Amino acid sequence: MDKDIKFKHLDYIQSVITRMNHCSFLLKGWSVTLVAALFALAAKDADIRFICMAYLPALAFWILDGFFLNQERRYRDLYALVIKDNPSVPELSMDTTTVESIKREWVDAIFSKSLVPFHGTVLLGILLVMGIFSL
């Protein structure tokens, strides 16, 4: 593989990895924003149902964040193969099926040590507010 093409290929893959990471960052922000908005509605109307509703976006954003982390991991694996000049990766290919032999499960990403602390804290916060609110 020509060095210029290889560097361009690595650049393409890196841009996808960066975009996945940015999406993950945005999901975390939206998760906190929506949960906080539902807390505000619960406090305003003295209605615990809004707090219960906060579980839905918190869980949905956690699952979506796991999807983006899983995709990011696949592209990091592809990046590693391109660096090694693996012949199974065609020039400028963005297809991650060449890395499917490496086990990357969506559920593993959801319960990864990088997502559980953040999203677990959000869920724990909802639980605590629910407990305080029902006193």
C-alpha positions as CSV (number, residue, x, y, z in Angstrom):
1,M,0.0,0.0,0.0
2,D,1.3,3.4,-1.0
3,K,2.2,5.5,2.1
4,D,0.1,8.5,1.0
5,I,-2.9,6.3,0.6
6,K,-2.2,4.6,3.9
7,F,-2.0,7.9,5.7
8,K,-5.2,9.1,4.1
9,H,-6.9,5.8,5.0
10,L,-5.8,6.2,8.6
11,D,-7.0,9.8,8.5
12,Y,-10.5,8.7,7.4
13,I,-10.7,6.1,10.1
14,Q,-9.5,8.6,12.7
15,S,-12.2,11.1,11.7
16,V,-14.9,8.4,12.2
17,I,-13.5,7.6,15.6
18,T,-13.5,11.3,16.5
19,R,-17.1,11.6,15.3
20,M,-18.2,8.6,17.4
21,N,-16.5,10.0,20.4
22,H,-18.2,13.4,19.8
23,C,-21.6,11.7,19.5
24,S,-21.0,9.9,22.8
25,F,-20.1,13.3,24.5
26,L,-23.3,14.8,23.1
27,L,-25.4,11.9,24.4
28,K,-24.0,12.3,27.9
29,G,-24.9,16.0,27.8
30,W,-28.5,15.4,26.6
31,S,-28.9,12.7,29.2
32,V,-28.1,15.0,32.1
33,T,-30.1,17.9,30.5
34,L,-33.3,15.8,30.1
35,V,-33.1,14.2,33.5
36,A,-32.6,17.7,35.1
37,A,-35.5,19.1,33.1
38,L,-37.7,16.2,34.4
39,F,-36.5,16.9,37.9
40,A,-37.5,20.5,37.5
41,L,-41.0,19.5,36.2
42,A,-41.4,17.1,39.1
43,A,-40.5,19.8,41.7
44,K,-42.7,22.4,40.0
45,D,-45.8,20.2,39.9
46,A,-45.0,18.0,42.9
47,D,-45.5,15.0,40.7
48,I,-43.3,11.9,41.2
49,R,-44.3,10.6,37.8
50,F,-41.8,13.0,36.1
51,I,-39.0,11.5,38.2
52,C,-40.1,8.0,37.1
53,M,-40.1,9.2,33.5
54,A,-36.4,10.3,33.9
55,Y,-35.5,6.6,33.8
56,L,-36.5,6.4,30.1
57,P,-34.1,8.9,28.6
58,A,-31.3,7.9,31.0
59,L,-31.5,4.2,29.9
60,A,-32.1,5.1,26.3
61,F,-29.0,7.4,26.2
62,W,-26.9,4.7,28.0
63,I,-27.8,2.1,25.4
64,L,-27.1,4.6,22.5
65,D,-23.8,5.5,24.2
66,G,-22.9,1.8,24.3
67,F,-23.7,1.6,20.5
68,F,-21.3,4.5,19.7
69,L,-18.6,3.1,22.0
70,N,-18.9,-0.3,20.3
71,Q,-18.7,1.3,16.8
72,E,-15.7,3.3,18.0
73,R,-13.9,0.2,19.2
74,R,-14.5,-1.5,15.8
75,Y,-12.9,1.5,14.0
76,R,-10.0,1.4,16.4
77,D,-9.5,-2.3,15.5
78,L,-9.7,-1.4,11.8
79,Y,-7.1,1.4,12.4
80,A,-4.8,-1.1,14.0
81,L,-5.1,-3.5,11.1
82,V,-4.4,-0.7,8.6
83,I,-1.3,0.2,10.5
84,K,-0.1,-3.4,10.4
85,D,-0.6,-3.4,6.6
86,N,-3.0,-6.4,6.9
87,P,-3.9,-7.7,3.4
88,S,-7.5,-8.4,4.5
89,V,-8.2,-4.6,4.5
90,P,-8.7,-3.2,1.1
91,E,-7.3,0.3,0.3
92,L,-9.4,3.1,1.7
93,S,-12.0,0.7,3.0
94,M,-14.2,1.7,5.9
95,D,-15.9,-1.6,6.2
96,T,-15.5,-3.0,9.7
97,T,-16.5,-6.6,8.8
98,T,-12.8,-7.3,8.5
99,V,-12.5,-6.9,12.2
100,E,-15.6,-8.9,13.2
101,S,-13.3,-11.8,14.1
102,I,-12.4,-9.7,17.1
103,K,-15.3,-10.1,19.5
104,R,-16.9,-6.7,20.1
105,E,-20.4,-7.0,21.7
106,W,-22.7,-4.1,22.1
107,V,-23.6,-5.3,25.6
108,D,-20.0,-5.3,26.6
109,A,-19.7,-1.7,25.5
110,I,-22.9,-0.8,27.5
111,F,-21.4,-2.2,30.7
112,S,-17.9,-1.0,30.0
113,K,-15.8,0.6,32.8
114,S,-16.0,3.9,30.9
115,L,-19.9,4.1,30.6
116,V,-21.1,2.5,33.9
117,P,-19.7,5.2,36.2
118,F,-21.3,8.0,34.3
119,H,-24.7,6.5,33.4
120,G,-24.8,4.5,36.7
121,T,-24.4,7.8,38.5
122,V,-27.3,9.3,36.6
123,L,-29.5,6.4,37.4
124,L,-28.4,6.5,41.0
125,G,-29.2,10.2,41.1
126,I,-32.7,9.5,39.8
127,L,-33.2,6.9,42.5
128,L,-32.0,9.2,45.2
129,V,-34.2,12.1,44.1
130,M,-37.1,9.7,43.9
131,G,-36.4,8.6,47.5
132,I,-36.1,12.2,48.7
133,F,-39.2,13.3,46.8
134,S,-41.4,10.6,48.2
135,L,-40.5,11.5,51.8
